[in-house]
Amino acid sequence: MSQYSVFSNAPIVESVLDIQFEQSDGMCLEKIETFHNSIKDRFPNVEKKATSKAHIKISEQGPAIDGSSIDWVGFRYDSPSDKKIIQAKLDGFSFNKLKPYENWEVFSSEARELWERYSEIIQPIRIKRIALRYINRIDIPLPVNDFKEYILTIPEIAHSLPQGLSNFFMRLEIPKPDINAMAIINEVMDQMTVPQILPIIFDIDVFKLVNYNEHNEMWKDFDQLRIFKNDIFFESMTDKAKGLFK
């Protein structure tokens, strides 16, 4: 197991633990509301979530919108004081923690406790997908001659071209066959809000397609996903970058 530092000023702006499942036949929004009754003292704010669909009719005159519909899919529960969010859906559950992030043990134990409450009520048939997503904001002090002074996983410009870079967006998909997982890395320059500080968003989404009937099994896989996520982050950061997080 990889051992990495826990930073006092971690660059994590949001962490997400996500579970997708096949819903039972009797699943309904009323059951989700029953779940909220048990946690509303911790997550008082409620927002109903929906998806919209446009119906398109094809005729000799061409395609045209022929009405639309809204499907209610679940709820979002917020705890503004603790900067925590639950998204409870008919086919999924996620627990989000906004900055500050304490550590994996605290984050995962609360996610597990909330999931166990939720799954006891909604009784999913099977788990289909699990994921961890960590959105990091790396504040790089300017001027900088080479982004690789801080971040090793970064776009590279051919040496024959001008080396200045005013903006970029990079997406990588990295499989990890030994645990049957996939990582999606999105990296982009964020808007500067502080003079001489260039923020880089380093967004790591690691996931695994699964087929669980026994829910306890998935927490071992979440631990593996967390190690995979850590490998990506720490191997991408130089010692100079890590010094920004202490």
Backbone as JSON, one array per atom type, in Angstrom:
{
  "sequence": "MSQYSVFSNAPIVESVLDIQFEQSDGMCLEKIETFHNSIKDRFPNVEKKATSKAHIKISEQGPAIDGSSIDWVGFRYDSPSDKKIIQAKLDGFSFNKLKPYENWEVFSSEARELWERYSEIIQPIRIKRIALRYINRIDIPLPVNDFKEYILTIPEIAHSLPQGLSNFFMRLEIPKPDINAMAIINEVMDQMTVPQILPIIFDIDVFKLVNYNEHNEMWKDFDQLRIFKNDIFFESMTDKAKGLFK",
  "N": [[0.85, -1.2, 0.0], [0.57, 2.18, -0.87], [2.16, 4.89, 0.75], [1.45, 8.13, 1.63], [1.86, 11.66, 2.2], [-0.14, 13.56, 4.53], [-1.51, 16.61, 4.01], [-1.49, 19.79, 5.61], [-2.57, 21.95, 4.36], [-4.21, 21.01, 2.21], [-4.87, 20.78, -1.32], [-7.44, 20.1, -2.1], [-10.57, 20.92, -3.29], [-13.04, 19.84, -3.57], [-14.42, 16.71, -2.73], [-15.73, 13.59, -3.76], [-17.76, 10.78, -3.23], [-19.22, 8.23, -4.96], [-21.98, 6.16, -5.78], [-23.59, 3.96, -7.93], [-26.57, 2.23, -8.77], [-28.8, -0.57, -9.44], [-32.14, -0.01, -9.3], [-34.73, -1.07, -7.02], [-37.99, -2.56, -7.62], [-39.96, -1.31, -6.15], [-39.02, 1.22, -5.65], [-39.2, 4.68, -4.92], [-39.81, 8.26, -4.81], [-40.85, 8.89, -2.34], [-39.71, 7.08, -0.57], [-37.1, 8.01, -0.53], [-37.51, 10.43, 0.76], [-38.17, 9.46, 3.26], [-35.66, 8.57, 4.06], [-34.41, 11.07, 4.32], [-35.68, 12.08, 6.55], [-34.29, 10.94, 8.65], [-31.89, 12.24, 8.72], [-32.19, 14.95, 8.6], [-31.58, 16.83, 10.53], [-28.89, 17.14, 10.27], [-28.58, 17.69, 7.58], [-30.17, 20.08, 6.51], [-31.13, 21.58, 4.29], [-33.06, 21.27, 1.32], [-33.39, 20.19, -2.02], [-35.23, 19.43, -4.84], [-34.52, 17.14, -7.43], [-34.39, 16.93, -10.98], [-34.75, 15.59, -14.32], [-34.94, 16.73, -17.67], [-36.71, 16.14, -20.72], [-36.81, 16.45, -24.2], [-39.15, 16.01, -26.75], [-38.89, 14.94, -29.99], [-40.25, 15.31, -33.16], [-40.28, 13.79, -36.28], [-40.8, 14.8, -39.54], [-41.88, 15.38, -42.96], [-41.22, 17.99, -43.27], [-39.03, 18.19, -41.73], [-37.12, 17.78, -38.59], [-38.79, 18.57, -35.5], [-39.5, 20.06, -32.34], [-41.69, 18.42, -30.25], [-43.15, 18.88, -27.8], [-42.28, 18.4, -24.27], [-40.92, 16.8, -21.31], [-40.69, 16.31, -17.75], [-38.79, 14.47, -15.51], [-38.75, 13.47, -12.21], [-36.02, 12.73, -10.24], [-34.76, 12.51, -7.81], [-33.27, 13.85, -4.76], [-31.4, 16.63, -3.47], [-29.47, 17.17, -0.65], [-28.32, 19.54, 1.6], [-25.72, 20.61, 3.8], [-24.9, 23.46, 4.79], [-23.28, 24.64, 6.8], [-21.42, 22.68, 7.44], [-20.39, 22.19, 4.99], [-21.17, 20.04, 3.31], [-22.72, 17.69, 1.1], [-25.4, 15.67, 0.04], [-26.45, 13.66, -2.59], [-29.24, 12.09, -3.35], [-30.64, 9.69, -5.23], [-32.96, 7.93, -7.43], [-31.54, 5.93, -8.6], [-28.99, 6.17, -7.64], [-26.35, 7.37, -5.42], [-24.56, 9.92, -3.79], [-21.91, 11.37, -1.9], [-20.7, 14.43, -1.04], [-17.94, 16.45, -0.14], [-16.98, 19.64, 0.54], [-14.18, 21.95, 0.53], [-12.88, 22.62, 3.8], [-10.93, 19.59, 3.53], [-10.53, 16.81, 5.54], [-9.43, 14.04, 6.09], [-9.07, 10.76, 4.57], [-10.14, 8.72, 6.19], [-12.03, 9.97, 7.86], [-13.74, 11.12, 5.92], [-14.59, 8.85, 4.35], [-15.76, 7.21, 6.28], [-18.0, 8.65, 7.15], [-19.38, 8.81, 4.72], [-19.92, 6.1, 4.34], [-21.55, 5.51, 6.55], [-23.8, 7.1, 5.96], [-24.57, 6.01, 3.5], [-25.26, 3.39, 4.28], [-27.52, 3.86, 5.81], [-29.15, 4.85, 3.79], [-29.27, 2.72, 1.88], [-30.49, 0.77, 3.39], [-33.09, 1.63, 3.47], [-33.85, 2.01, 0.75], [-33.16, -0.34, -0.53], [-31.41, -1.42, -2.8], [-31.07, -3.41, -5.81], [-28.64, -4.31, -6.96], [-25.22, -3.19, -6.92], [-23.76, -1.16, -9.4], [-21.73, 0.58, -10.23], [-18.92, 2.22, -8.86], [-17.26, 5.13, -7.6], [-14.66, 7.56, -7.07], [-14.05, 10.97, -6.78], [-11.83, 13.62, -6.94], [-11.34, 16.98, -6.78], [-8.86, 19.19, -7.31], [-7.23, 22.25, -6.59], [-4.52, 23.87, -7.67], [-2.49, 26.37, -6.69], [-0.35, 28.25, -8.34], [2.48, 30.19, -7.94], [3.33, 33.15, -9.71], [6.11, 34.74, -11.44], [6.4, 31.83, -13.65], [8.59, 29.61, -15.18], [8.34, 27.1, -16.29], [5.74, 24.86, -16.26], [6.22, 22.33, -15.35], [7.84, 22.56, -13.21], [6.18, 22.37, -11.12], [3.96, 20.63, -11.72], [3.88, 17.47, -13.12], [2.31, 15.99, -14.82], [1.21, 17.35, -17.47], [0.35, 19.45, -20.29], [2.54, 19.32, -23.14], [4.55, 21.31, -25.2], [5.81, 21.32, -28.48], [9.32, 21.72, -28.94], [10.14, 23.44, -30.94], [8.2, 25.33, -31.18], [6.67, 28.44, -29.97], [6.94, 28.79, -26.45], [5.19, 29.91, -24.67], [2.09, 29.82, -22.84], [-1.2, 30.51, -22.71], [-3.6, 29.45, -22.01], [-5.19, 26.25, -21.37], [-6.7, 23.01, -21.86], [-6.82, 19.75, -20.76], [-7.43, 16.3, -21.14], [-7.21, 13.08, -19.87], [-7.42, 9.54, -20.08], [-6.88, 6.85, -18.11], [-6.34, 3.52, -17.8], [-6.41, 0.97, -15.25], [-5.6, -2.08, -15.16], [-5.13, -4.14, -13.24], [-6.85, -3.77, -11.11], [-9.16, -3.45, -12.4], [-10.05, -0.86, -13.0], [-10.63, 2.62, -13.92], [-9.2, 5.79, -14.64], [-10.06, 9.16, -15.03], [-8.61, 12.08, -15.93], [-8.9, 15.48, -15.73], [-7.6, 18.54, -16.64], [-7.07, 21.97, -16.25], [-6.58, 25.51, -16.77], [-7.64, 27.76, -14.32], [-9.66, 30.69, -13.64], [-7.88, 33.62, -12.86], [-7.92, 35.04, -9.68], [-6.48, 36.18, -7.74], [-3.77, 38.38, -7.69], [-0.79, 37.48, -9.41], [-1.03, 34.78, -8.89], [-1.57, 31.73, -10.3], [-4.17, 29.63, -10.85], [-4.46, 26.13, -11.2], [-6.63, 23.64, -12.14], [-6.83, 20.39, -11.11], [-8.27, 17.61, -11.72], [-9.37, 14.57, -10.64], [-10.91, 11.62, -11.44], [-11.77, 8.53, -10.48], [-12.94, 5.3, -11.22], [-14.94, 2.28, -11.1], [-16.51, -0.37, -12.74], [-18.89, -2.54, -11.49], [-20.41, -5.44, -9.89], [-22.17, -5.94, -7.47], [-23.85, -7.73, -4.96], [-23.55, -7.97, -2.3], [-22.96, -5.46, -0.14], [-20.84, -4.79, 1.57], [-18.54, -5.62, 0.38], [-17.75, -3.68, -1.43], [-16.37, -1.64, -0.15], [-13.73, -2.33, 0.22], [-12.89, -2.14, -2.4], [-13.26, 0.57, -2.79], [-11.16, 1.49, -1.2], [-9.01, 0.63, -2.79], [-9.45, 2.2, -5.06], [-8.98, 4.68, -3.94], [-6.22, 4.51, -3.39], [-5.25, 4.33, -6.03], [-6.08, 6.86, -6.97], [-4.5, 8.47, -5.29], [-1.92, 7.72, -6.15], [-1.9, 8.82, -8.74], [-2.18, 11.57, -8.17], [0.02, 12.22, -6.37], [2.28, 11.33, -7.77], [2.21, 13.06, -9.83], [2.8, 15.54, -8.81], [5.44, 17.75, -8.08], [8.17, 18.11, -5.7], [8.32, 20.8, -5.18], [5.72, 21.67, -5.68], [4.37, 20.21, -3.7], [5.32, 21.53, -1.51], [3.73, 23.75, -1.44], [1.46, 22.95, -0.19], [1.83, 22.54, 2.46]],
  "CA": [[0.0, 0.0, 0.0], [1.34, 3.41, -0.97], [2.06, 5.8, 1.88], [1.64, 9.5, 1.19], [1.7, 12.67, 3.25], [-1.4, 14.28, 4.71], [-1.1, 18.01, 4.02], [-2.31, 20.68, 6.42], [-3.22, 22.87, 3.43], [-4.48, 20.18, 1.03], [-5.49, 21.57, -2.4], [-8.73, 19.52, -2.47], [-11.69, 21.83, -3.13], [-14.24, 19.01, -3.44], [-14.25, 15.26, -2.83], [-17.03, 12.95, -4.02], [-17.88, 9.33, -3.25], [-20.43, 8.02, -5.74], [-22.44, 4.77, -5.94], [-24.73, 3.8, -8.83], [-27.15, 0.92, -8.53], [-30.06, -0.94, -10.07], [-33.16, 0.24, -8.29], [-35.75, -2.08, -6.81], [-39.27, -2.25, -8.26], [-40.77, -0.43, -5.31], [-38.3, 2.46, -5.36], [-39.95, 5.89, -5.24], [-39.31, 9.45, -4.12], [-41.31, 8.89, -0.94], [-38.71, 6.35, 0.21], [-35.96, 8.91, -0.34], [-37.91, 11.38, 1.79], [-38.03, 8.75, 4.53], [-34.24, 8.64, 4.39], [-34.07, 12.42, 4.77], [-36.2, 12.28, 7.91], [-33.32, 10.47, 9.63], [-30.66, 13.04, 8.67], [-32.49, 16.36, 8.3], [-30.93, 17.71, 11.49], [-27.53, 17.36, 9.76], [-28.67, 18.19, 6.2], [-31.5, 20.71, 6.55], [-31.58, 22.17, 3.03], [-33.56, 20.26, 0.38], [-33.69, 20.6, -3.4], [-35.7, 18.31, -5.64], [-33.74, 17.03, -8.66], [-35.17, 16.44, -12.12], [-34.18, 15.62, -15.67], [-35.93, 17.13, -18.67], [-36.6, 15.48, -22.01], [-37.52, 17.07, -25.32], [-39.64, 15.02, -27.71], [-38.68, 15.45, -31.35], [-41.08, 14.67, -34.18], [-39.69, 13.85, -37.61], [-41.79, 14.86, -40.61], [-41.31, 15.78, -44.25], [-40.68, 19.35, -43.1], [-37.82, 18.12, -40.92], [-37.36, 17.55, -37.16], [-39.35, 19.67, -34.73], [-39.78, 19.71, -30.95], [-43.11, 18.11, -30.07], [-43.4, 18.77, -26.36], [-41.19, 18.02, -23.38], [-41.38, 16.23, -20.04], [-39.75, 16.38, -16.63], [-38.79, 13.3, -14.64], [-38.14, 13.71, -10.91], [-35.09, 11.61, -10.05], [-34.25, 12.42, -6.45], [-33.13, 15.06, -3.96], [-30.09, 17.09, -2.99], [-29.53, 17.62, 0.73], [-27.13, 20.33, 1.89], [-25.36, 21.07, 5.14], [-24.02, 24.6, 4.48], [-22.32, 24.91, 7.86], [-20.36, 21.66, 7.37], [-19.96, 22.11, 3.6], [-21.39, 18.67, 2.86], [-23.87, 17.54, 0.22], [-25.83, 14.33, -0.35], [-27.36, 13.55, -3.72], [-29.95, 10.82, -3.18], [-31.43, 9.51, -6.44], [-33.63, 6.65, -7.57], [-30.56, 4.93, -9.04], [-27.63, 6.53, -7.25], [-26.09, 8.07, -4.15], [-23.22, 10.49, -3.69], [-21.6, 12.21, -0.74], [-19.71, 15.44, -1.44], [-17.38, 17.29, 0.92], [-16.24, 20.79, 0.05], [-13.03, 22.34, 1.34], [-11.64, 21.85, 3.96], [-10.94, 18.13, 3.55], [-9.73, 16.38, 6.7], [-8.66, 12.87, 5.67], [-9.87, 9.69, 3.99], [-10.84, 7.96, 7.21], [-13.21, 10.75, 8.27], [-14.62, 11.25, 4.76], [-15.18, 7.57, 3.94], [-16.6, 6.64, 7.34], [-19.29, 9.33, 7.11], [-20.06, 8.37, 3.49], [-20.41, 4.74, 4.55], [-22.67, 5.56, 7.49], [-24.96, 7.64, 5.26], [-24.98, 5.03, 2.5], [-25.92, 2.26, 4.93], [-28.87, 4.32, 6.13], [-29.9, 4.98, 2.54], [-29.5, 1.42, 1.26], [-31.44, 0.01, 4.22], [-34.43, 2.09, 3.13], [-34.21, 1.88, -0.66], [-32.96, -1.75, -0.9], [-31.0, -1.58, -4.2], [-30.9, -4.8, -6.23], [-27.2, -4.56, -7.06], [-24.37, -2.03, -7.19], [-23.25, -1.25, -10.77], [-20.54, 1.43, -10.46], [-18.45, 3.02, -7.73], [-16.31, 6.14, -8.07], [-14.16, 8.65, -6.23], [-13.6, 12.13, -7.56], [-11.16, 14.65, -6.14], [-11.03, 18.18, -7.56], [-7.78, 19.93, -6.64], [-6.85, 23.56, -7.13], [-3.09, 24.11, -7.41], [-2.22, 27.8, -6.86], [1.06, 28.38, -8.72], [2.91, 31.59, -7.92], [3.97, 33.66, -10.92], [6.21, 34.09, -12.76], [6.87, 30.46, -13.7], [9.2, 29.35, -16.48], [7.93, 25.8, -16.79], [4.74, 24.27, -15.36], [6.74, 21.09, -14.78], [8.43, 22.83, -11.91], [5.16, 22.04, -10.12], [3.08, 19.53, -12.11], [4.54, 16.67, -14.14], [1.28, 15.61, -15.79], [0.9, 18.67, -17.99], [0.57, 19.48, -21.74], [3.89, 19.64, -23.56], [4.61, 21.97, -26.5], [7.02, 21.01, -29.26], [10.38, 22.69, -28.63], [10.3, 24.39, -32.04], [7.11, 26.3, -31.1], [6.74, 29.33, -28.81], [6.65, 28.03, -25.24], [4.18, 30.56, -23.85], [0.81, 29.12, -22.81], [-2.15, 31.4, -22.05], [-4.7, 28.64, -21.49], [-5.2, 24.9, -21.88], [-7.57, 22.0, -21.27], [-6.27, 18.43, -21.07], [-8.18, 15.17, -20.6], [-6.52, 11.8, -20.01], [-8.1, 8.37, -19.55], [-5.81, 5.93, -17.76], [-6.86, 2.28, -17.21], [-5.57, 0.21, -14.31], [-6.19, -3.42, -15.34], [-5.01, -5.06, -12.12], [-8.02, -3.63, -10.25], [-10.29, -3.23, -13.31], [-10.51, 0.51, -12.76], [-10.27, 3.64, -14.91], [-9.09, 7.15, -14.14], [-10.2, 10.27, -15.96], [-7.96, 13.28, -15.4], [-9.15, 16.73, -16.45], [-6.7, 19.58, -16.13], [-7.4, 23.22, -16.94], [-6.3, 26.75, -16.07], [-8.82, 28.44, -13.78], [-9.58, 32.15, -13.71], [-7.07, 34.24, -11.81], [-8.65, 35.94, -8.8], [-5.46, 36.79, -6.88], [-2.63, 38.76, -8.52], [0.43, 36.67, -9.4], [-1.32, 33.38, -8.54], [-2.24, 31.06, -11.4], [-4.77, 28.38, -10.37], [-4.63, 25.0, -12.11], [-7.56, 22.63, -11.63], [-6.36, 19.03, -11.35], [-9.51, 16.89, -11.4], [-9.14, 13.13, -10.78], [-12.12, 10.81, -11.28], [-11.44, 7.11, -10.62], [-14.18, 4.54, -11.08], [-14.9, 0.85, -11.38], [-17.78, -1.02, -13.02], [-18.94, -3.67, -10.55], [-21.67, -6.18, -9.83], [-22.23, -6.37, -6.08], [-25.07, -7.93, -4.2], [-23.12, -7.76, -0.93], [-22.43, -4.09, -0.15], [-19.6, -4.66, 2.32], [-17.43, -5.91, -0.52], [-17.32, -2.54, -2.23], [-15.52, -0.7, 0.58], [-12.35, -2.7, -0.1], [-12.6, -1.59, -3.72], [-13.08, 2.01, -2.61], [-9.79, 1.68, -0.72], [-8.13, 0.49, -3.96], [-9.62, 3.41, -5.88], [-8.3, 5.79, -3.25], [-4.78, 4.36, -3.64], [-5.05, 4.7, -7.44], [-6.19, 8.32, -7.02], [-3.31, 9.04, -4.65], [-0.77, 7.51, -7.04], [-1.99, 9.81, -9.81], [-1.93, 12.92, -7.66], [1.35, 12.44, -5.8], [3.31, 11.15, -8.79], [2.12, 14.2, -10.75], [3.24, 16.75, -8.13], [6.86, 17.82, -7.7], [8.38, 18.53, -4.31], [8.03, 22.23, -5.12], [4.26, 21.78, -5.56], [3.97, 19.7, -2.39], [5.66, 22.55, -0.53], [2.63, 24.72, -1.38], [0.34, 22.38, 0.54], [2.2, 22.33, 3.86]],
  "C": [[0.88, 1.24, 0.0], [1.09, 4.28, 0.25], [2.38, 7.21, 1.41], [1.35, 10.45, 2.34], [0.26, 13.16, 3.31], [-1.03, 15.74, 4.9], [-2.05, 18.84, 4.89], [-3.08, 21.67, 5.56], [-3.5, 22.13, 2.11], [-5.21, 20.99, -0.04], [-6.86, 21.07, -2.82], [-9.83, 20.54, -2.22], [-13.02, 21.08, -3.05], [-13.86, 17.54, -3.59], [-15.64, 14.64, -2.94], [-16.87, 11.44, -3.96], [-19.23, 9.01, -3.87], [-20.71, 6.53, -5.92], [-23.65, 4.78, -6.88], [-25.25, 2.38, -8.72], [-28.39, 0.7, -9.38], [-31.15, -0.84, -9.03], [-34.17, -0.9, -8.2], [-37.07, -1.63, -7.42], [-40.09, -1.26, -7.45], [-40.11, 0.9, -4.99], [-39.12, 3.67, -5.79], [-39.39, 7.05, -4.43], [-39.72, 9.48, -2.66], [-40.32, 8.13, -0.04], [-37.48, 7.22, 0.48], [-36.28, 9.94, 0.74], [-37.87, 10.75, 3.18], [-36.58, 8.76, 5.0], [-33.89, 10.02, 4.95], [-34.57, 12.69, 6.18], [-35.17, 11.89, 8.97], [-32.06, 11.33, 9.68], [-30.93, 14.54, 8.55], [-31.92, 17.33, 9.33], [-29.51, 18.04, 11.05], [-27.53, 17.98, 8.36], [-30.03, 18.84, 6.02], [-32.02, 21.21, 5.21], [-31.93, 21.09, 2.01], [-33.81, 20.9, -0.98], [-34.08, 19.37, -4.2], [-34.98, 18.32, -6.99], [-34.58, 16.41, -9.77], [-34.31, 16.39, -13.36], [-35.29, 15.99, -16.64], [-35.65, 16.43, -19.99], [-37.4, 16.25, -23.04], [-37.9, 15.98, -26.3], [-39.58, 15.61, -29.11], [-39.5, 14.62, -32.32], [-40.43, 14.87, -35.54], [-40.81, 13.82, -38.64], [-41.1, 15.25, -41.91], [-40.7, 17.17, -44.17], [-39.4, 19.37, -42.27], [-38.14, 17.89, -39.45], [-37.91, 18.79, -36.47], [-39.64, 19.17, -33.32], [-41.28, 19.57, -30.77], [-43.38, 17.86, -28.58], [-42.17, 18.34, -25.58], [-41.78, 17.45, -22.09], [-40.28, 16.35, -19.0], [-39.91, 15.12, -15.79], [-38.08, 13.65, -13.34], [-37.29, 12.5, -10.54], [-34.55, 11.5, -8.63], [-34.15, 13.76, -5.78], [-31.65, 15.36, -3.71], [-30.3, 17.65, -1.59], [-28.22, 18.3, 1.08], [-26.98, 20.59, 3.38], [-24.39, 22.24, 4.96], [-22.95, 24.83, 5.54], [-21.14, 23.93, 7.82], [-19.8, 21.48, 5.97], [-20.01, 20.68, 3.07], [-22.69, 18.61, 2.05], [-24.14, 16.05, 0.02], [-26.71, 14.47, -1.58], [-27.96, 12.14, -3.68], [-30.91, 10.66, -4.36], [-32.05, 8.11, -6.47], [-32.65, 5.55, -7.95], [-29.14, 5.27, -8.62], [-27.58, 7.3, -5.95], [-24.71, 8.67, -4.23], [-23.12, 11.36, -2.45], [-20.46, 13.12, -1.14], [-19.25, 16.21, -0.21], [-16.58, 18.4, 0.27], [-15.1, 21.13, 1.01], [-13.49, 22.95, 2.65], [-11.89, 20.33, 4.04], [-10.02, 17.67, 4.67], [-8.83, 15.21, 6.32], [-9.63, 11.8, 5.16], [-10.71, 8.96, 5.03], [-12.12, 8.67, 7.65], [-14.22, 10.81, 7.13], [-15.34, 9.94, 4.44], [-16.1, 6.99, 5.0], [-17.97, 7.34, 7.37], [-20.08, 8.93, 5.87], [-20.66, 6.98, 3.69], [-21.62, 4.73, 5.48], [-23.94, 6.07, 6.81], [-25.48, 6.66, 4.21], [-25.74, 3.87, 3.14], [-27.33, 2.62, 5.38], [-29.74, 4.33, 4.87], [-30.25, 3.61, 1.96], [-30.47, 0.57, 2.07], [-32.88, 0.37, 3.86], [-34.8, 1.77, 1.68], [-33.96, 0.48, -1.23], [-32.57, -1.92, -2.39], [-30.8, -3.06, -4.55], [-29.43, -5.16, -6.31], [-26.48, -3.25, -7.31], [-23.73, -2.21, -8.56], [-21.93, -0.49, -10.98], [-20.21, 2.16, -9.18], [-17.37, 3.97, -8.22], [-15.89, 7.06, -6.93], [-13.71, 9.78, -7.15], [-13.02, 13.17, -6.61], [-10.78, 15.81, -7.06], [-10.04, 19.01, -6.75], [-7.54, 21.25, -7.36], [-5.42, 23.84, -6.69], [-2.79, 25.58, -7.71], [-0.72, 28.0, -7.09], [1.45, 29.85, -8.71], [3.62, 31.97, -9.22], [5.12, 34.59, -10.55], [6.71, 32.64, -12.63], [7.41, 30.2, -15.11], [8.69, 28.08, -17.12], [6.94, 25.19, -15.79], [5.26, 23.0, -14.7], [7.6, 21.31, -13.55], [7.48, 22.41, -10.79], [4.37, 20.77, -10.46], [3.71, 18.77, -13.27], [3.56, 16.18, -15.2], [0.68, 16.9, -16.34], [1.08, 18.63, -19.52], [2.0, 19.9, -22.08], [3.86, 20.18, -24.99], [5.9, 21.58, -27.2], [8.05, 22.11, -29.08], [10.54, 23.75, -29.73], [9.22, 25.48, -32.03], [7.33, 27.25, -29.93], [6.25, 28.6, -27.56], [5.64, 28.69, -24.31], [2.85, 29.83, -23.94], [-0.17, 29.99, -22.03], [-3.36, 30.64, -21.48], [-4.56, 27.22, -22.02], [-6.3, 24.09, -21.2], [-7.04, 20.65, -21.71], [-7.12, 17.37, -20.39], [-7.42, 13.89, -20.91], [-7.41, 10.7, -19.44], [-7.06, 7.27, -19.35], [-6.41, 4.67, -17.13], [-5.87, 1.68, -16.22], [-6.11, -1.22, -14.28], [-6.14, -4.3, -14.1], [-6.15, -4.93, -11.11], [-9.28, -3.34, -11.07], [-10.91, -1.84, -13.12], [-10.04, 1.43, -13.89], [-10.18, 4.98, -14.21], [-9.29, 8.13, -15.29], [-9.62, 11.51, -15.29], [-8.31, 14.45, -16.31], [-8.31, 17.82, -15.8], [-6.92, 20.85, -16.94], [-6.91, 24.4, -16.1], [-7.62, 27.34, -15.58], [-8.61, 29.94, -13.88], [-8.76, 32.69, -12.55], [-7.92, 35.21, -11.0], [-7.72, 36.67, -7.84], [-4.26, 37.15, -7.76], [-1.43, 37.84, -8.31], [0.21, 35.24, -8.88], [-2.13, 32.77, -9.68], [-2.83, 29.74, -10.9], [-4.9, 27.35, -11.49], [-5.57, 24.01, -11.44], [-7.06, 21.26, -12.07], [-7.44, 18.09, -10.82], [-9.31, 15.4, -11.69], [-10.44, 12.39, -10.48], [-11.75, 9.35, -11.52], [-12.7, 6.29, -10.37], [-13.97, 3.09, -11.48], [-16.32, 0.36, -11.64], [-17.82, -2.33, -12.24], [-20.29, -4.38, -10.66], [-21.77, -6.79, -8.44], [-23.66, -6.63, -5.65], [-24.8, -7.69, -2.71], [-22.38, -6.43, -0.85], [-21.11, -3.95, 0.59], [-18.38, -4.85, 1.43], [-16.88, -4.65, -1.19], [-16.38, -1.6, -1.47], [-14.04, -1.06, 0.43], [-11.95, -2.14, -1.46], [-12.48, -0.07, -3.66], [-11.68, 2.32, -2.09], [-8.79, 1.57, -1.87], [-8.24, 1.71, -4.87], [-8.92, 4.6, -5.25], [-6.79, 5.72, -3.45], [-4.43, 4.76, -5.07], [-5.09, 6.23, -7.59], [-4.95, 8.98, -6.42], [-2.07, 8.89, -5.52], [-0.75, 8.56, -8.15], [-1.61, 11.19, -9.31], [-0.47, 13.1, -7.23], [2.46, 12.25, -6.82], [3.29, 12.29, -9.81], [2.65, 15.49, -10.14], [4.73, 16.69, -7.81], [6.96, 18.21, -6.22], [8.08, 20.02, -4.14], [6.52, 22.46, -4.96], [3.82, 21.34, -4.17], [4.28, 20.7, -1.29], [4.56, 23.6, -0.4], [1.5, 24.26, -0.47], [0.62, 22.21, 2.04], [1.81, 23.52, 4.73]]
}
